[in-house]
């Protein structure tokens, strides 16, 4: 055990023209092995880790200024970059306009 509590960074996007609108629907980008959907079977790849999922866990311990790569990751997700999307389990905007 490393910590007693697990803080998570969750990346979401919306197709709403006004993201501040209370009716805007926010959809989560699902990672391959990072905890997320409770109905999904846990990912077991011991002793290895998916690097991005591992980095996301540690990013939750610090600020985004200490993890500038998260800003770059978000930009690549907004641009729907294929290589970046291949690191994720699901893209909620597949086949649609980017968030």
C-alpha positions, -999 to 999 in steps of 0.1 A, spaced: 0 0 0 13 34 -9 -15 56 3 -47 50 23 -67 73 -1 -66 75 -38 -71 109 -54 -78 107 -91 -73 131 -120 -103 127 -143 -102 141 -179 -135 150 -194 -148 169 -224 -182 183 -235 -198 189 -269 -218 218 -254 -212 252 -269 -212 266 -234 -192 244 -210 -205 265 -181 -241 257 -189 -255 236 -160 -271 213 -187 -238 206 -204 -230 169 -205 -194 160 -196 -180 127 -208 -150 110 -193 -120 98 -213 -114 63 -200 -79 50 -194 -68 14 -200 -58 6 -164 -65 37 -143 -95 31 -119 -127 45 -134 -159 27 -143 -168 5 -114 -185 -20 -137 -153 -26 -156 -131 -55 -147 -98 -44 -130 -67 -43 -152 -41 -67 -140 -7 -65 -157 16 -70 -128 45 -63 -124 42 -38 -152 21 -5 -154 7 14 -183 30 44 -181 3 71 -187 -21 56 -162 8 54 -136 17 91 -143 -20 101 -139 -20 85 -104 11 105 -93 -2 137 -109 -31 137 -85 -6 143 -56 6 175 -71 -5 206 -91 -7 209 -128 22 233 -127 43 204 -114 29 182 -142 29 204 -173 25 173 -195 -11 171 -184 -18 203 -203 -1 189 -234 -21 157 -230 -54 176 -228 -44 196 -259 -38 164 -278 -71 150 -267 -89 181 -279 -71 178 -312 -82 141 -314 -46 131 -321 -46 94 -330 -14 84 -312 -26 99 -280 -61 84 -283 -45 50 -288 -32 52 -252 -68 54 -239 -93 26 -234 -122 47 -248 -127 80 -266 -162 93 -258 -160 116 -289 -151 89 -314 -169 96 -347 -180 130 -335 -166 165 -334 -139 170 -308 -149 184 -274 
